[in-house]
């Protein structure tokens, strides 16, 4: 058995949290590769180390003094080292950061130092080898992960290293300099390491006991999810669920490695298992609910649209020519609805409308704004009759008007559009009908 364990910023925000992480690692000899994030917030109102580093970069670029910010960053790490009782110094690393900010400030380099320094401390504290992602994770000319080179180099390095700490969030760009993933990219690093190590399990330790059915900011103490498939998580992540970085799914999915989301503060909790497929029965008909506000919809009408070859292509060409992607496209015999991010569409709406009229010659185009999309996702929906009826009944009871419906052929999810003002009401109504009433 071989496990890769990734610890989030809240799990390594202080020496106390470091000790919890170390206890977790020592409790299972199969936890051989550790991927740390930068220190997060220790308390409400605190500042994440990565945010402090970016602030230092911004000040340096603006020609402002960075002494105070660097002192705050230094104090955070020195406090962790002291409280862990370590005889260890990062003085040389602090000097490198200060010199870099003065001579050739690079945002990616500075932003990555939070994980780098935490990785140095973690490796020294555990007595494990430190592997710098700069040497083993690579990006291509487009700034995307070079999967082939990364897997080849990283696999070879891990094969000769029985236990190691590999910081998250960054690697080497095509120019040989530090290149970062988007925020939350330590999840991606953990997934890459798990695939390269041919791990049996990728454990992602955070401050929640797994994935929840919906956003706890909308529903108090929502039910946890015990098992969720990669496809279900992908649907929920796309619609705003944020437990795991979306791109972290793909490396382990390709390798068939399950992900276990665990709580550093409650290691006894089993958490959530993210798997390719499972015969485990879901606790409820639906697995999760997620949504986002800020969409608009174009309702395009043309008589006999269904028999006109190329009509859809012409409409989508108008969007492509204006650099706009669409989210959903439910259609009927004489109608087609295109759902788009409102902020992406506003400045170009009349150009797009004119282009559609010119290319496709519709009878009419109507635009509706202030639309929120809600995804109801669950593998249990395939075998449960009346799911759509229960869904719309729940919304009708709360007087929520459904303005759009889109159900995929996989029967894995139903996406509905409601007015922005009804978003929270709709989420609560769906939760009550499918989760609270089923308990």
ROVOKOL-518732 format. One record per residue (C-alpha): x, y, z; residue number from 0. Coordinates in pm, 1 decimal, always signed. Each point is the difference from the previous one (the first is absolute). Example, Ala and Ser with C-alpha at 12.3 -4.5 7.8 and 13.67 -1.06 7.14 Angstrom:
REM ROVOKOL-518732
{{+1230.0; -450.0; +780.0}; 0}
{{+137.0; +344.0; -66.0}; 1}
***
This chain:
REM ROVOKOL-518732
{{+0.0; +0.0; +0.0}; 0}
{{+130.4; +343.8; -96.9}; 1}
{{-172.3; +331.2; +75.6}; 2}
{{+60.2; +360.5; -102.5}; 3}
{{-125.3; +250.2; +258.2}; 4}
{{-64.2; +365.7; -74.0}; 5}
{{-59.1; +251.1; +280.2}; 6}
{{-181.2; +326.7; -66.0}; 7}
{{+90.5; +343.0; +135.6}; 8}
{{-230.2; -21.9; +302.7}; 9}
{{+159.2; -333.7; +90.1}; 10}
{{+346.9; +160.1; +15.7}; 11}
{{-80.0; +349.6; +120.5}; 12}
{{+179.4; -36.7; +333.6}; 13}
{{+233.3; -229.7; +195.5}; 14}
{{-303.1; -157.6; +166.6}; 15}
{{-141.7; -90.5; -341.6}; 16}
{{+343.2; -122.8; -115.6}; 17}
{{+6.3; -242.4; +291.7}; 18}
{{-344.8; -132.5; -91.8}; 19}
{{+117.4; -57.0; -358.2}; 20}
{{+314.4; -177.8; +121.2}; 21}
{{-206.3; -222.2; +230.7}; 22}
{{-219.7; -94.8; -295.4}; 23}
{{+303.8; -85.2; -213.1}; 24}
{{+166.3; -202.7; +276.2}; 25}
{{-323.1; -188.1; +72.3}; 26}
{{+19.9; -179.0; -336.4}; 27}
{{+331.7; -119.8; -144.6}; 28}
{{-151.6; -6.7; -348.7}; 29}
{{-22.4; +382.6; -2.8}; 30}
{{+333.9; +42.7; -172.8}; 31}
{{-31.4; +313.8; -213.8}; 32}
{{-117.4; +329.0; +151.4}; 33}
{{-118.8; +306.2; -197.2}; 34}
{{-30.2; +314.0; +218.1}; 35}
{{-174.4; +327.0; -76.5}; 36}
{{+111.1; +339.9; +131.9}; 37}
{{-119.2; +97.3; +349.9}; 38}
{{-360.8; +117.0; -6.4}; 39}
{{-196.8; +205.2; +249.7}; 40}
{{+50.1; -79.8; +368.8}; 41}
{{-314.8; +185.5; +98.7}; 42}
{{-270.7; +219.8; -148.4}; 43}
{{+157.1; +322.5; -121.4}; 44}
{{+344.3; -155.2; -45.3}; 45}
{{+179.7; +19.3; -335.3}; 46}
{{+115.8; -298.4; -204.0}; 47}
{{+375.8; -9.5; -62.1}; 48}
{{-53.7; -14.5; -377.7}; 49}
{{-199.5; +323.0; +19.8}; 50}
{{+282.8; +160.4; +198.7}; 51}
{{+250.1; -110.6; -263.8}; 52}
{{-211.2; +140.6; -283.1}; 53}
{{-34.0; +324.0; +194.9}; 54}
{{+379.8; +15.3; +26.6}; 55}
{{+28.2; -53.4; -376.0}; 56}
{{-254.0; +275.0; -75.2}; 57}
{{+184.3; +243.1; +225.6}; 58}
{{+336.5; -87.2; -154.5}; 59}
{{-128.5; +54.3; -353.5}; 60}
{{-148.4; +333.9; +108.0}; 61}
{{+338.1; +102.8; +147.1}; 62}
{{-131.4; -6.6; +358.1}; 63}
{{+180.1; -124.2; +309.2}; 64}
{{-63.4; -370.7; +72.1}; 65}
{{+185.5; -24.5; +331.8}; 66}
{{-312.0; -22.9; +217.2}; 67}
{{-168.3; -264.9; -215.8}; 68}
{{+313.2; -214.2; -13.7}; 69}
{{+34.8; +30.4; +377.8}; 70}
{{-358.0; -123.7; +41.5}; 71}
{{+65.7; -297.6; -228.7}; 72}
{{+323.2; -80.9; +184.3}; 73}
{{-182.1; +18.5; +334.0}; 74}
{{-263.4; -249.6; -115.2}; 75}
{{+256.8; -265.2; -91.9}; 76}
{{+231.8; +67.8; +294.1}; 77}
{{-295.1; -40.5; +235.8}; 78}
{{-80.0; -340.7; -150.7}; 79}
{{+364.1; -111.3; +22.9}; 80}
{{+37.6; +120.9; +360.9}; 81}
{{-327.7; -152.1; +119.2}; 82}
{{+94.3; -331.9; -160.7}; 83}
{{+320.7; +3.9; +205.3}; 84}
{{+216.2; -25.4; -311.5}; 85}
{{+360.2; +109.2; -36.3}; 86}
{{-49.4; +119.4; -357.1}; 87}
{{+55.4; +325.6; -185.4}; 88}
{{-151.6; +145.5; -318.9}; 89}
{{+222.6; +307.0; +11.3}; 90}
{{+165.5; -74.3; -333.4}; 91}
{{-341.2; -46.1; -164.1}; 92}
{{-128.7; +331.3; +139.8}; 93}
{{+302.9; +174.1; -148.9}; 94}
{{-65.3; -159.4; -340.3}; 95}
{{-358.8; +125.4; +0.4}; 96}
{{+105.3; +353.3; +98.5}; 97}
{{+269.8; +2.3; -267.5}; 98}
{{-242.5; -127.7; -263.7}; 99}
{{-253.1; +271.4; +84.2}; 100}
{{+269.5; +264.5; -31.5}; 101}
{{+173.0; -120.5; -316.1}; 102}
{{-250.4; -187.0; -220.3}; 103}
{{-345.0; -39.2; +156.0}; 104}
{{-205.5; -283.0; -150.6}; 105}
{{-355.5; -49.2; +124.0}; 106}
{{+3.7; -378.0; -49.8}; 107}
{{+329.7; -41.5; +181.8}; 108}
{{-106.5; +211.4; +298.3}; 109}
{{-347.4; -158.3; +21.1}; 110}
{{+156.1; -348.5; +4.0}; 111}
{{+227.3; +66.3; +296.9}; 112}
{{-277.7; -67.3; +251.5}; 113}
{{-15.9; -365.7; -100.3}; 114}
{{+376.6; -21.1; -47.6}; 115}
{{+82.1; +121.7; +352.2}; 116}
{{-271.9; -211.7; +159.1}; 117}
{{+135.5; -299.1; -189.5}; 118}
{{+348.5; +64.9; +134.9}; 119}
{{-130.7; +9.7; +356.4}; 120}
{{-216.2; -309.9; -49.1}; 121}
{{+286.0; -202.7; -150.2}; 122}
{{+232.5; +93.7; +286.9}; 123}
{{-267.1; -71.3; +261.0}; 124}
{{-85.3; -342.7; -144.6}; 125}
{{+356.1; -93.3; -89.7}; 126}
{{-103.8; -54.1; -361.8}; 127}
{{+173.4; +98.0; -321.0}; 128}
{{-103.0; +332.4; -156.2}; 129}
{{-80.6; -2.2; -372.7}; 130}
{{-30.5; +340.5; -166.4}; 131}
{{-285.9; -1.9; -257.5}; 132}
{{+218.1; +228.8; -210.6}; 133}
{{+204.0; -312.0; -82.6}; 134}
{{-281.7; -247.0; -66.3}; 135}
{{-320.1; +179.9; -114.7}; 136}
{{+2.1; +167.9; -340.6}; 137}
{{-219.3; +235.5; -202.9}; 138}
{{-14.5; +36.5; -379.5}; 139}
{{+15.5; +308.0; -222.8}; 140}
{{-370.3; +70.3; +56.7}; 141}
{{+44.3; -0.3; +376.8}; 142}
{{-180.3; -331.0; +48.1}; 143}
{{+135.0; -306.8; +175.5}; 144}
{{+238.3; -208.6; -211.9}; 145}
{{-143.0; -330.7; +118.0}; 146}
{{+235.7; -228.1; -193.8}; 147}
{{+325.1; +161.7; +116.0}; 148}
{{-128.2; +46.9; +355.1}; 149}
{{-105.9; -362.9; +38.3}; 150}
{{+327.8; -127.2; -147.9}; 151}
{{+230.0; +213.0; +219.6}; 152}
{{-211.0; -10.6; +317.5}; 153}
{{-60.0; -376.1; -19.3}; 154}
{{+372.7; -63.3; -30.0}; 155}
{{+77.0; +229.7; +293.7}; 156}
{{-263.7; -156.9; +225.8}; 157}
{{+114.5; -350.3; -91.7}; 158}
{{+333.8; +71.5; +169.5}; 159}
{{-150.2; +198.4; +290.5}; 160}
{{-198.5; -209.4; +251.6}; 161}
{{-134.0; +297.3; +199.7}; 162}
{{-12.9; +364.8; -107.6}; 163}
{{-163.8; +340.1; +37.8}; 164}
{{-95.8; +170.6; -328.5}; 165}
{{-149.3; +351.2; +37.9}; 166}
{{-316.9; +76.4; -193.3}; 167}
{{-105.5; +277.1; -236.0}; 168}
{{+297.9; +42.8; -234.3}; 169}
{{+246.6; -151.3; -244.4}; 170}
{{+237.9; +105.1; -279.1}; 171}
{{-114.4; +210.3; -293.8}; 172}
{{+134.5; -40.9; -352.8}; 173}
{{+249.0; +279.2; +74.9}; 174}
{{+143.4; -196.6; +293.3}; 175}
{{-150.0; +236.4; +258.0}; 176}
{{-265.2; -64.0; +262.7}; 177}
{{-352.4; -33.7; -138.3}; 178}
{{-307.3; -35.7; +223.8}; 179}
{{-333.7; -169.9; -42.8}; 180}
{{-312.1; +204.6; +68.0}; 181}
{{-94.4; +56.2; +366.0}; 182}
{{-79.1; -332.1; +165.9}; 183}
{{+262.2; -165.4; -218.6}; 184}
{{+148.0; -204.5; +284.2}; 185}
{{-291.9; -237.6; -56.7}; 186}
{{+127.6; -44.1; -354.5}; 187}
{{+355.3; -65.7; +118.5}; 188}
{{-125.7; -267.9; +237.2}; 189}
{{-188.1; -167.6; -282.5}; 190}
{{+305.3; +12.4; -228.3}; 191}
{{+220.6; -152.4; +270.6}; 192}
{{-257.9; -273.9; +67.8}; 193}
{{-8.8; -94.5; -368.4}; 194}
{{+381.3; +6.0; -34.0}; 195}
{{+43.7; -209.6; +315.2}; 196}
{{-266.2; -248.2; -111.8}; 197}
{{-159.4; +56.3; +338.5}; 198}
{{-289.8; -208.2; +125.1}; 199}
{{-171.8; +299.8; +162.3}; 200}
{{+27.8; +378.3; -19.1}; 201}
{{-99.6; +152.1; +335.6}; 202}
{{-90.3; +368.2; -4.9}; 203}
{{-0.4; +141.3; +354.3}; 204}
{{-188.8; +321.7; +62.0}; 205}
{{-221.0; +165.1; +265.5}; 206}
{{-325.8; -177.2; -89.6}; 207}
{{-93.6; -366.2; +32.4}; 208}
{{-45.3; -53.9; -371.9}; 209}
{{-237.5; +135.3; -260.5}; 210}
{{-340.5; +129.2; +106.5}; 211}
{{-327.8; -27.8; -188.4}; 212}
{{-9.0; +377.2; -42.3}; 213}
{{+163.2; +326.3; +106.9}; 214}
{{-6.9; +33.9; +382.3}; 215}
{{-39.8; +375.1; -45.7}; 216}
{{-346.0; -70.4; -141.9}; 217}
{{-102.8; -303.3; +205.9}; 218}
{{+92.4; -39.3; +366.4}; 219}
{{+190.3; -325.5; +63.1}; 220}
{{-69.8; -161.5; -339.4}; 221}
{{+25.8; -376.8; -23.9}; 222}
{{+343.4; -146.4; -89.0}; 223}
{{+60.9; -206.2; -312.6}; 224}
{{+158.6; -340.0; +63.7}; 225}
{{+63.0; -105.3; -361.9}; 226}
{{+2.8; +213.9; -311.5}; 227}
{{+118.7; -88.4; -350.0}; 228}
{{+248.0; +205.1; -198.6}; 229}
{{-279.1; +94.1; -241.6}; 230}
{{-229.1; +119.2; +277.7}; 231}
{{+277.1; +206.3; +157.1}; 232}
{{+86.4; +147.8; -338.2}; 233}
{{-361.0; +114.6; -46.6}; 234}
{{-16.1; +150.9; +349.3}; 235}
{{+344.4; +165.3; -25.7}; 236}
{{-98.1; +159.1; -328.9}; 237}
{{-307.0; +151.7; +165.5}; 238}
{{+191.3; +148.0; +290.8}; 239}
{{+67.4; -273.1; +258.0}; 240}
{{+351.5; +71.0; +126.7}; 241}
{{+126.3; -281.2; +223.2}; 242}
{{+254.4; -117.8; -257.3}; 243}
{{+178.7; +184.5; -280.8}; 244}
{{-178.5; -107.8; -319.5}; 245}
{{+319.3; -86.0; -191.2}; 246}
{{+112.0; -232.9; +281.2}; 247}
{{-248.0; -263.4; -112.3}; 248}
{{+159.8; -83.6; -333.4}; 249}
{{+346.3; -146.5; +80.4}; 250}
{{-140.0; -243.1; +257.8}; 251}
{{-310.4; -79.3; -203.3}; 252}
{{+219.2; -104.7; -290.4}; 253}
{{+191.3; -230.4; +235.7}; 254}
{{-307.7; -132.0; +181.8}; 255}
{{+122.0; +130.6; +336.9}; 256}
{{-274.0; +82.1; +254.4}; 257}
{{+8.7; +330.2; +188.7}; 258}
{{-86.6; +12.6; +369.3}; 259}
{{-93.0; +345.7; +135.6}; 260}
{{+81.6; +6.4; +374.1}; 261}
{{-10.8; +246.8; +290.1}; 262}
{{+334.7; +76.0; +168.3}; 263}
{{-182.1; +105.7; +316.2}; 264}
{{-217.8; -314.1; +4.7}; 265}
{{+220.2; -279.3; -138.5}; 266}
{{-239.5; -261.8; +132.7}; 267}
{{-264.4; +108.0; -253.7}; 268}
{{-0.4; -217.0; -313.8}; 269}
{{-59.6; +301.8; -226.0}; 270}
{{-107.6; -23.0; -361.7}; 271}
{{+121.7; -253.4; -254.6}; 272}
{{+27.1; +127.1; -358.1}; 273}
{{+7.2; -299.9; -233.5}; 274}
{{-34.8; -93.3; -364.6}; 275}
{{-300.0; -222.5; +64.3}; 276}
{{-160.2; -171.5; +298.2}; 277}
{{-272.2; -243.1; +97.9}; 278}
{{-39.4; +183.9; +330.6}; 279}
{{-360.3; +112.6; +27.4}; 280}
{{-34.0; +379.2; +26.1}; 281}
{{-152.2; +129.0; +321.7}; 282}
{{-248.0; +206.3; -201.5}; 283}
{{-138.8; +13.4; -352.8}; 284}
{{+219.0; +302.2; -67.6}; 285}
{{+368.2; +22.9; +86.7}; 286}
{{+39.4; +375.8; +5.5}; 287}
{{-140.2; +342.1; -84.7}; 288}
{{+209.0; +290.6; -130.9}; 289}
{{-61.7; +316.7; -193.1}; 290}
{{+118.3; +339.3; -113.0}; 291}
{{-155.2; +336.2; -73.9}; 292}
{{+72.4; +243.7; -281.9}; 293}
{{-119.7; -159.8; -322.0}; 294}
{{-215.6; +119.4; -286.8}; 295}
{{-190.1; -189.7; -267.9}; 296}
{{-66.7; +64.8; -367.8}; 297}
{{-325.7; -153.3; -123.7}; 298}
{{+32.9; -42.1; -375.5}; 299}
{{-317.5; -81.7; -193.6}; 300}
{{-44.5; -109.7; -361.3}; 301}
{{-281.4; -199.5; -156.8}; 302}
{{+113.5; -346.1; -118.2}; 303}
{{+338.8; +48.6; +162.1}; 304}
{{+27.4; -375.4; +56.6}; 305}
{{+3.8; -71.4; -375.1}; 306}
{{+256.2; +266.5; -92.9}; 307}
{{+341.6; -161.2; -35.1}; 308}
{{+278.8; +205.7; +160.6}; 309}
{{-219.4; +238.8; +198.6}; 310}
{{+166.8; -79.6; +332.0}; 311}
{{+345.7; +27.9; -150.9}; 312}
{{-77.3; +348.2; -131.6}; 313}
{{-121.6; +117.8; +340.7}; 314}
{{+308.6; -137.0; +174.7}; 315}
{{+224.2; +156.7; -264.9}; 316}
{{-135.8; +341.7; +101.0}; 317}
{{+108.4; -71.2; +356.8}; 318}
{{+339.3; -135.5; -105.1}; 319}
{{+70.0; +301.5; -221.9}; 320}
{{-52.2; +221.6; +304.4}; 321}
{{+211.3; -213.3; +234.2}; 322}
{{-292.5; -118.8; +214.7}; 323}
{{-52.1; -352.2; +136.3}; 324}
{{-342.2; -131.6; +94.9}; 325}
{{-100.4; -196.9; +308.2}; 326}
{{-314.7; -186.0; -106.7}; 327}
{{-213.0; -30.7; -310.1}; 328}
{{-346.3; -153.3; +57.0}; 329}
{{-210.8; -1.3; -318.9}; 330}
{{-343.4; -80.6; -141.8}; 331}
{{-149.0; -40.0; -346.6}; 332}
{{-11.5; +372.7; -74.3}; 333}
{{+211.6; +139.8; +285.0}; 334}
{{+355.6; -3.3; +125.7}; 335}
{{+117.6; +147.2; +330.8}; 336}
{{+362.7; +97.6; +48.9}; 337}
{{+110.2; +56.4; +360.5}; 338}
{{+305.9; +225.0; +45.0}; 339}
{{+189.3; +168.5; +282.6}; 340}
{{-154.1; +344.7; +21.9}; 341}
{{+325.7; +187.9; +67.4}; 342}
{{+155.9; -161.6; -307.6}; 343}
{{-296.7; +88.4; -220.0}; 344}
{{-108.9; +352.3; +100.4}; 345}
{{+252.4; +203.9; -199.9}; 346}
{{-45.7; -215.3; -311.3}; 347}
{{-371.4; -79.3; +5.1}; 348}
{{-107.0; +216.5; -295.6}; 349}
{{+290.1; -117.1; -215.1}; 350}
{{-99.4; -359.2; +74.9}; 351}
{{-369.5; +64.2; -71.3}; 352}
{{+86.6; +167.2; -332.0}; 353}
{{+231.1; -288.1; -93.6}; 354}
{{-268.3; -261.9; +76.5}; 355}
{{-255.2; +190.0; -211.9}; 356}
{{+249.7; +25.4; -285.1}; 357}
{{+115.8; -362.6; +12.0}; 358}
{{-311.3; -192.8; +107.4}; 359}
{{-290.3; +236.2; -83.2}; 360}
{{-219.5; -90.0; +300.5}; 361}
{{-355.1; +128.8; +43.5}; 362}
{{+84.5; +160.7; +334.3}; 363}
{{+257.6; +18.5; +278.7}; 364}
{{-92.8; +74.9; +360.4}; 365}
{{+255.4; +55.4; +277.2}; 366}
{{-71.7; -69.1; +366.7}; 367}
{{+241.7; +105.2; +275.8}; 368}
{{+39.6; -55.5; +376.7}; 369}
{{-1.9; -376.1; -36.1}; 370}
{{+142.9; -247.6; +253.1}; 371}
{{+78.0; -360.8; -87.9}; 372}
{{-42.3; -284.9; +247.8}; 373}
{{+128.5; -352.6; -62.9}; 374}
{{-165.7; -293.1; +176.2}; 375}
{{+244.6; -289.2; -37.1}; 376}
{{-22.2; -366.1; +93.1}; 377}
{{+57.3; -347.8; -135.3}; 378}
{{-306.2; -109.0; +200.4}; 379}
{{-222.6; +202.2; -233.1}; 380}
{{+35.1; -264.9; -270.7}; 381}
{{-188.4; -263.2; +196.7}; 382}
{{-244.4; +226.7; +185.7}; 383}
{{-326.9; +81.6; -171.1}; 384}
{{-164.4; +337.4; +48.7}; 385}
{{+319.6; +194.4; +74.1}; 386}
{{-86.7; +286.0; -235.1}; 387}
{{-354.3; +10.7; +136.6}; 388}
{{+126.2; +29.4; +359.7}; 389}
{{+247.0; +269.0; -105.3}; 390}
{{-255.4; +223.3; -168.4}; 391}
{{-254.7; -63.9; +273.1}; 392}
{{+251.8; +121.2; +259.0}; 393}
{{+60.2; +319.2; -196.1}; 394}
{{-369.0; +60.7; -64.9}; 395}
{{-75.8; -29.8; +371.8}; 396}
{{+242.8; +287.8; +63.9}; 397}
{{-139.9; +197.4; -296.9}; 398}
{{+331.5; -15.8; -191.3}; 399}
{{-45.9; +52.2; -372.8}; 400}
{{+213.1; -234.7; -214.6}; 401}
{{+123.3; +185.5; -306.8}; 402}
{{+214.2; -273.8; -154.3}; 403}
{{+35.9; -379.4; +19.3}; 404}
{{+284.0; -211.6; -137.5}; 405}
{{+43.5; -370.5; +71.9}; 406}
{{+291.9; -197.7; -142.1}; 407}
{{-52.3; -334.0; -171.4}; 408}
{{+211.9; -165.6; +271.0}; 409}
{{-278.7; +75.9; +251.3}; 410}
{{+276.1; +100.4; +239.3}; 411}
{{-116.3; +357.1; +46.7}; 412}
{{-281.3; +246.0; -52.7}; 413}
{{+87.1; +367.1; -47.1}; 414}
{{-264.5; +261.9; +60.7}; 415}
{{+4.5; +374.6; -49.1}; 416}
{{-169.9; +231.1; +248.6}; 417}
{{+12.0; +373.0; +65.5}; 418}
{{+300.3; +115.7; +199.8}; 419}
{{-227.6; +113.4; +282.8}; 420}
{{-143.7; -352.2; +33.5}; 421}
{{+339.2; -175.6; +11.6}; 422}
{{+26.9; -59.4; +375.4}; 423}
{{-371.3; -84.7; +32.3}; 424}
{{+30.7; -259.3; -277.2}; 425}
{{+306.3; -165.5; +154.6}; 426}
{{-172.1; -28.2; +338.2}; 427}
{{-321.0; -137.4; -157.2}; 428}
{{+190.5; -271.5; -187.7}; 429}
{{+201.2; -95.0; +308.9}; 430}
{{-311.4; -28.7; +214.4}; 431}
{{-179.4; -216.3; -255.5}; 432}
{{+283.3; -242.1; -81.3}; 433}
{{+215.9; -5.8; +314.3}; 434}
{{-185.1; +124.8; +307.2}; 435}
{{-321.7; -189.3; -79.7}; 436}
{{+193.2; -320.3; -78.3}; 437}
{{+169.5; -16.9; +340.4}; 438}
***
